[in-house]
């Protein structure tokens, strides 16, 4: 079964959401992304023990930064789910797309850029 999620999403696969860096998320906005969401394993079920907890703290920090610089914290989110929840992943993608479209374009977006947003997700474990 193929998952149906919006085509304007650019997925960046990483081994663990604990590797998600604040600079990476902020660079996405600097480069014109309208939103960023991070998808990691369920809390308490991280293969690397605390990776998803670190990612959650970083996402919360980026939210504060975005509020301070006038872009808005609603443009970044974190979702937790297992790699077996493909339908939930697609649902989160549609939910985030709907939210971002309602907010409109990134106020800091370079004029020549038409990206919508980047989703960061862990690679499924074998």
Buried (B, 14 or more C-beta within 10 A) or exposed (E): EEEEBBEBBEEEEBEBBBBBEEEBBBEBBEBBBBBBBBBBBEEEEBEBEBBBBBBBEBBEEBBEBBEEEEBBBBBBBBBBBEBEBBEBBBBBBBEBBEBBBEBEBBEBBEEEEEBBBBBBBBEEEE
